[in-house]
Amino acid sequence: MGMHLAVVGGGVIGLSAAWSCARGGWRVTLLDPAPCSGASWVAGGMLAPVTETWPGEEELLELGVASVRAWESFASDLEAASGRGAGLRSEGTVVAATGSGDRAELDTLAGHLARLGRPVQRLSGRELRRLEPAIGPDVRGGLCVPDDLSVDNRTLLQALLAACERSGVRIERRAAAAVLDDGERVRGVRCAHGPDLDADAVLIAAGAHSTSLHPSLDGLVRPVKGEILRLTRRAGALAPPSRTVRALVDGRPVYAVPRAAHGHGDLVVGATTSENGFDTDVTVGGVRDLLRDAERILPGIAEYALTESAAGLRPGSRDNLPLIGAIGADGLFAATGHGRNGMLLAPVTAAAVVEMVAGRPVPDAVRPADPARFAGSGPPAGRALSGATAEGS
């Protein structure tokens, strides 16, 4: 039998890593009382490294670009492994701006990307409406970014769960309380209910809840609340856009991501951000703000049905880069802190986990995400599992 890896967390990162490591020869147990829930279940599903970037986040941009390039093959492999669709959409993204201040901010973004060698196409409001007739007259200009994609997060999660099960991952629907180690080497996971789980290596991929599992992550990941709405097109209403639409409305960000659902098209609308601990209540103000700004960009949604409102807790890090690497005792690893980019970074994170649990170097784009960058402000980072490979005994 191969070595045993315990993955704590059943969101997009934990499921992707568990499936990838099982393919690589590890015996894998995934611990989560409710796989496919949490922030991954309410995500917008944007795979948007370019339109998410901003000056000062160049390393995150490079990581995101590396991952979005891997998405097509990742989705293809996942569909073959799961027997289900992965939910990838390749229509691209447009970014819309209303007033002169919003257009100036997009000009700043476009200039920054051009300096990095990643030019985007600037469009007038009229040109945007030719691409997406659902965009309204308040939009005065914007950008077209064909390589920023999207994925139906719930379709993806179900495919990942099926792929894990088909690949031999044991899914245990119970909560982890803490990682067990003897100060030098990881021993397994203490569970909130039932017996502890022995393991040769442990991957913490529990999102915003990761910090409670081991002192090495204390203070490095925090919950960042985001609220989303799901809108369903009703008979006679204007068709939703085919591309993801991101926008600035008087300085406020909003996005609308199309979904092929119910036979006539859904939209996921989001962009609220607040830091209130582990609060997951949907607020009246959040719903109001999202609908107000989305309707400015896509007036036709006034005729849609509001079918869901939800809030999730994104795992934010101190510098917006995730934490992907060895921490604490030998054999203990983290893949958390992905913030708003969990869906985007799933392929590159899973590939990095396969390498790091086997003691091999991670891809160059992932190196800036090493938790060791915070070693001066917390417990020291650990080392890879000494001499371990997935094929070891």
Backbone hydrogen bonds, N-H to C=O, Kabsch-Sander energy under -0.5 kcal/mol:
donor,donor_aa,acceptor,acceptor_aa,energy
3,M,390,A,-0.7
5,L,3,M,-0.5
5,L,27,R,-3.2
6,A,201,A,-2.6
7,V,5,L,-0.5
7,V,29,T,-3.0
8,V,6,A,-0.6
8,V,203,L,-3.0
9,G,7,V,-0.8
9,G,31,L,-2.2
11,G,205,A,-0.5
15,L,11,G,-2.7
16,S,12,V,-1.9
17,A,13,I,-2.5
18,A,14,G,-2.7
19,W,15,L,-2.5
20,S,16,S,-2.2
21,C,17,A,-2.7
22,A,18,A,-2.2
23,R,19,W,-2.0
24,G,20,S,-1.2
25,G,22,A,-1.2
26,W,21,C,-2.2
27,R,3,M,-2.7
28,V,26,W,-0.6
29,T,5,L,-2.4
30,L,170,R,-2.9
31,L,7,V,-2.8
31,L,29,T,-0.5
32,D,30,L,-0.5
32,D,172,E,-2.1
36,C,10,G,-2.8
37,S,34,A,-1.1
40,S,37,S,-0.7
41,W,38,G,-0.9
42,V,38,G,-1.0
43,A,40,S,-0.7
47,L,149,L,-2.6
48,A,46,M,-0.6
52,E,48,A,-1.2
53,T,49,P,-0.5
53,T,50,V,-0.9
57,E,54,W,-2.0
61,L,57,E,-2.1
62,E,58,E,-2.3
63,L,59,E,-2.1
64,G,60,L,-2.6
65,V,61,L,-2.8
66,A,62,E,-2.2
67,S,63,L,-1.8
68,V,64,G,-2.8
69,R,65,V,-1.8
70,A,66,A,-0.7
70,A,67,S,-0.7
71,W,67,S,-0.6
71,W,68,V,-0.7
74,F,70,A,-2.4
75,A,71,W,-3.0
76,S,72,E,-2.2
77,D,73,S,-2.7
78,L,74,F,-2.4
79,E,75,A,-2.5
80,A,76,S,-1.9
81,A,77,D,-2.3
82,S,78,L,-2.5
83,G,79,E,-2.2
89,R,150,S,-3.2
93,T,145,V,-1.6
94,V,244,T,-2.6
95,V,143,L,-2.7
96,A,246,R,-3.0
97,A,141,G,-2.4
98,T,248,L,-1.2
103,R,99,G,-2.1
104,A,100,S,-2.2
105,E,101,G,-1.8
106,L,102,D,-2.0
107,D,103,R,-2.2
108,T,104,A,-2.0
109,L,105,E,-2.1
110,A,106,L,-3.0
111,G,107,D,-2.5
112,H,108,T,-2.4
113,L,109,L,-2.5
114,A,110,A,-2.3
115,R,111,G,-2.1
116,L,112,H,-1.2
117,G,114,A,-1.5
118,R,113,L,-3.3
121,Q,144,C,-1.5
122,R,120,V,-0.5
123,L,142,G,-2.9
125,G,140,R,-1.3
128,L,124,S,-2.3
129,R,125,G,-2.0
130,R,126,R,-1.5
131,L,127,E,-1.6
132,E,128,L,-2.9
135,I,132,E,-2.2
136,G,297,I,-2.8
139,V,136,G,-1.4
140,R,97,A,-2.3
141,G,97,A,-1.1
142,G,123,L,-2.5
143,L,95,V,-2.3
144,C,121,Q,-2.4
145,V,93,T,-3.2
148,D,145,V,-1.4
149,L,47,L,-1.7
149,L,147,D,-0.8
150,S,89,R,-1.8
151,V,45,G,-2.5
152,D,87,G,-2.1
153,N,151,V,-1.0
156,L,152,D,-2.5
157,L,153,N,-2.4
158,Q,154,R,-1.9
159,A,155,T,-1.9
160,L,156,L,-2.6
161,L,157,L,-2.5
162,A,158,Q,-2.1
163,A,159,A,-2.6
164,C,160,L,-2.5
165,E,161,L,-2.3
166,R,162,A,-2.5
167,S,163,A,-1.7
168,G,165,E,-1.0
169,V,164,C,-2.5
170,R,28,V,-2.7
171,I,169,V,-0.6
172,E,30,L,-2.9
172,E,170,R,-0.7
173,R,171,I,-0.6
174,R,172,E,-2.0
177,A,190,R,-3.5
178,A,190,R,-1.6
179,V,213,L,-2.7
180,L,188,G,-2.8
182,D,185,R,-1.9
186,V,330,D,-2.9
187,R,180,L,-3.5
188,G,180,L,-1.5
189,V,197,L,-2.8
190,R,178,A,-3.2
191,C,189,V,-0.5
192,A,175,A,-2.8
193,H,175,A,-0.5
197,L,189,V,-2.9
198,D,196,D,-0.6
199,A,187,R,-1.8
200,D,4,H,-1.8
201,A,4,H,-1.6
202,V,331,G,-2.5
203,L,6,A,-3.0
204,I,202,V,-0.5
204,I,333,F,-2.9
205,A,8,V,-2.7
205,A,203,L,-0.8
208,A,313,L,-0.5
209,H,206,A,-2.0
210,S,207,G,-2.0
212,S,209,H,-0.9
213,L,210,S,-1.9
214,H,210,S,-0.5
217,L,214,H,-1.9
218,D,215,P,-1.6
220,L,217,L,-2.3
221,V,217,L,-0.6
222,R,316,G,-2.4
224,V,314,R,-2.4
225,K,223,P,-0.5
225,K,274,S,-2.4
226,G,312,G,-2.5
228,I,310,A,-2.9
229,L,269,V,-2.7
230,R,308,E,-2.5
231,L,267,L,-2.8
232,T,305,A,-2.6
233,R,265,G,-2.2
237,A,234,R,-2.0
244,T,92,G,-2.0
245,V,256,A,-2.7
246,R,94,V,-2.7
246,R,244,T,-0.6
247,A,254,V,-2.5
248,L,96,A,-2.0
249,V,252,R,-2.8
250,D,248,L,-0.6
252,R,249,V,-1.8
254,V,247,A,-2.0
255,Y,270,G,-2.1
256,A,245,V,-2.5
257,V,268,V,-2.7
259,R,266,D,-2.6
261,A,259,R,-1.4
264,H,261,A,-1.4
265,G,261,A,-1.8
266,D,259,R,-2.6
267,L,231,L,-2.4
268,V,257,V,-2.4
269,V,229,L,-2.8
269,V,267,L,-0.6
270,G,255,Y,-1.8
271,A,227,E,-0.8
272,T,227,E,-0.8
274,S,225,K,-1.7
276,N,274,S,-0.6
276,N,277,G,-0.5
279,D,276,N,-0.7
287,V,283,T,-2.1
288,R,284,V,-2.6
289,D,285,G,-2.6
290,L,286,G,-2.3
291,L,287,V,-2.4
292,R,288,R,-2.6
293,D,289,D,-2.4
294,A,290,L,-2.5
295,E,291,L,-2.3
296,R,292,R,-1.2
297,I,293,D,-1.2
298,L,294,A,-3.1
300,G,134,A,-0.5
301,I,298,L,-1.9
302,A,299,P,-1.7
303,E,300,G,-1.7
304,Y,301,I,-1.9
305,A,232,T,-3.0
307,T,230,R,-2.3
307,T,305,A,-0.9
308,E,230,R,-1.3
310,A,228,I,-2.2
312,G,226,G,-2.7
314,R,224,V,-2.8
314,R,312,G,-0.7
316,G,222,R,-3.0
316,G,314,R,-1.1
318,R,220,L,-0.5
323,L,336,T,-3.5
324,I,322,P,-0.6
324,I,369,A,-2.4
325,G,334,A,-2.0
327,I,332,L,-2.4
328,G,380,P,-0.6
330,D,184,E,-2.7
331,G,383,R,-0.9
332,L,329,A,-1.7
333,F,202,V,-2.7
334,A,325,G,-2.9
335,A,204,I,-2.7
336,T,323,L,-2.1
339,G,315,P,-2.9
341,N,338,H,-2.5
342,G,339,G,-0.6
345,L,341,N,-2.7
346,A,342,G,-0.6
346,A,343,M,-0.9
349,T,345,L,-2.4
350,A,346,A,-2.6
351,A,347,P,-2.2
352,A,348,V,-1.9
353,V,349,T,-2.5
354,V,350,A,-2.0
355,E,351,A,-1.4
356,M,352,A,-2.9
357,V,353,V,-2.5
358,A,354,V,-0.7
359,G,356,M,-1.3
360,R,355,E,-2.8
366,V,363,P,-1.5
367,R,363,P,-0.8
367,R,364,D,-1.0
369,A,366,V,-2.1
370,D,367,R,-1.9
373,R,370,D,-2.0
374,F,371,P,-2.1
375,A,372,A,-2.0
377,S,374,F,-2.1
378,G,375,A,-0.8
388,A,385,L,-2.1
392,G,389,T,-1.7
